[in-house]
Each structure stands twice: as structure tokens, then as C-alpha cells.
Amino acid sequence: TVNVTLNAPSGCLRSNPAVSLSPTSSTVAAGTPVGYVLTLTNRDSGTCAAATFGLHSVLPAGWTGALANTSITLMPGAAASTSLTVASASSAGAGTYVVSANATNMAAADYNGRADASYVIGGGLAASVTTGKSSYVPNETVRVTTSVTSGGKPVVNAKVVVTIVKPGGASVDQKATTDSSG
């Protein structure tokens, strides 16, 4: 007779945390701050105690990054989010750059996770200005719409100044900042 006994492991089984960054890509002008949401999930087994994860960003040299929280404590299976604000150097050239966020279990550093997102600095900017129609009567409201794109993609947080020249030569400047649609 042969007896085989299998015992399920007992105690805490650690796992790498899940880390994500959202949005995964943003197209902006150099030096523009971009806000990312870092979401962290503790994937340790249910028998583990709460774990504290240290958070840090990895950015290109000369860039700035600010995490709202540098550590988060989570029970197994729980998730939480914090913000990461990144700004490129104002001298950074057009291109796609990687922004990373790392989370490390502070009690067991071998358990860590990473997420990457793209920070795209627009090159070859294109701007358009439109109005609802080609002519207006005196005292009629004119709605002006602007759009800024780079490579066909909207540029977020671009500063726009529209100069409107009135009959008689006087001008008025209207300032705005582009939203997620450019």
C-alpha cells in the first residue's frame, strides 16, 4: 500500500503587484505637465497581511515628476490609485518618450511591478481656426473654434491665442488652452 499526502502550501504567498498608468499616451508641447493615474493592485494571497508598496517614477533626465503618494498600503486583492504629474524639459525635442511607474513591496523587495506610458512631444504642429459662418452682422456673437494637432493627433494643453481684427483695425486677443480633443 502506498499513501500519498499532498499538503497545500500554508501561509502567505506573495505575488508581484499589478501596476497601470492611464492615459497610456498623451501628445503635448514640450514642458507641458501631464497627469497620469497610477493604479496599484495587491495580488498577494488572501492569507497575507496588508502590504505597503513604495512608489517611484522613472523619467528621462531633466524631467520632473511628482507622485501624490510615495507609498500605498493594501490588503490582498485590494486596489488603489494615486496621481503622477510629469513634465518634460522645455528643451526636449519632438518624439515619444517612456514614462514609468514602479511599485515595490517594502517588506519583500523581490515583489514589484512596473507600468509604462508614452509622453509624446508634438513636432510639426498644425493649427486651425474656424467660425460657424463666413460673415456676421453687427453685435452678433462669433463662436471661434481652434484645433492644434501634431502628426494628426490632438495636442493637449497647448496655449492658443486668437487675434480678432475688428472693422476699423482694432484687435482683440482671446487666449485658451486645448483640451483632450486638441
N, C-alpha and C positions, 0 to 999 in steps of 0.2 A: 504494500500500500504506500502510495506517495501522497503526501499532503502538501499543498502549495498555499501559502497565505500571502496575499497581496495587501499591503497597507498603503492607503492613500497618504500622501505627504501631509503632515500636520503643520500647523503654524503658518506664519506669514510667507506668502510667495510674492516677491516683488516683481514689478514689470516696468518697462520704460513708459514714461507718461506720454500721452498724445498731446501734441502742440500744433496749433494752427494760427495763421495770420490772415486777416481779412482787411481790406481787399488784397487779392493776390497780385494786383498790378495797378499802378497809378501813373499817369502821364502828367507831368508838371514842368514848370520852368525851374531852372537851377536855383537853389536856395529856398524853394518853397517848402514849408512844413507840411508833412503828410501824416495823418493819423491812421494808425493800424489798430485793430482789435486783436490782442493775443488771447487765445482760448486754450486753457490747460485742463486736461482730464487725468486724474489719478487712476491708473489701471492695475494697481496692486490688488491682491486677492482680498476678499471680504474679511479675512481673519487678521489682516494687518491693522495697525493703529493708523491714525492720521499721519500724513507725511507733509513735511514742509519742503517746498521746491524753491530753489534760488533761481531768479530770472535775470538774464542779461541779453543785451543786443550785440550783434556783430555787424559793424558798418565799415564802409570804405574809409580810409584815412582822411581826416579833416572834416568828416561829417559829424553831426550832433544827433544824439538820440536820448530821449527821456521816457523812462518807464514810470507809470503811475504807481506801481508796486514793484519792489525788487524781490519779494518773496510772497508765496501764497501757500497756505496750509489747507489740505483737502483730505477728507475721508476717502477710502477706496470707492471708486465708481463715481465720485463727485467731480464736477467741473466748475470752473470759474473763469472770468475774463478780466483783463485789465487793458489799459491803453499804452501804446508805444507811439511816440511822436518823433518822426525822423525828418531832418533837413539836410540836404546835400550842401556841400561847399558851394558858395555862389559862383565860383570859378569852374565848377565841374562841367565837362563837355557833354554834348548830346550823346545819349546812349542808354542802355539798360544796365542797371546796377542791382546787385543782390543785397537785400536787407534780411538779416536772420535774427531769430529769437531763440534762445536756448533755455531749457528748464532742467535743473539738476536736483535730484533728491538729496537734500542736505545731510541725511543720515546714511545714505548709501550712494556715493557719487558715481558708481558704475551705472546707475539707472538714470538716464537722461533722455531728452528728446529735443528736436530742433524743427523749426519751420522756416521756410524761405518765402519771400515776396519780392516782387520787382518794383523798383523805383525807376521810372523812365523819364529821362530829361529830354524834352522835345527839341528837335532840331528842324530847321526848315519850317518855321511856324507859318501858318496861314490864318488870316483873319477875314471875317466877312461881316458886313453891316447891312441890315435890311430894315425896311419900314413896310407898313401894311399897304401903302399905295404910293404913287409917284408924285402926287400933288395934294395940297391941303388948302382949306380956306382959313382966313384969319381966325385966331383963337381956337382952332381945332387942335385937339390933343394928338401928338405924334408919338406912336409907340415904336421905339428903336430896339432892334434885337441884334446882338452881336454873337459871334461864334469864333472860338480860337481852336485850331487843330494843329496837330503835328503828325505827319505821315498818315493823315486821315483819321486819327484818333483824337478825341476831345482832350484839351489841356485843362486840368483842374486848377483853380486858384490863380489864374492869370489875371494880372491887373490890366484893365481896359479903360482907355479914355476916349470918349467920342466927342469930337468938337462939332457943334451945330452952328452953322453960319446963318444968321437971320437976314432977311431983306434989309438992305441998308448997311450991311457989313459987320454989325455987332456979332460976337460969337459967345457961345455958352459951352463950357466943358461939363460933361457928365461922366462920372467915374463909377466903375463897377468891378466886381471880381467874378470870374467864371465859376460855374458850379460843375457838377459831375457830367453834364452834357456839353461842357465846353463853352 
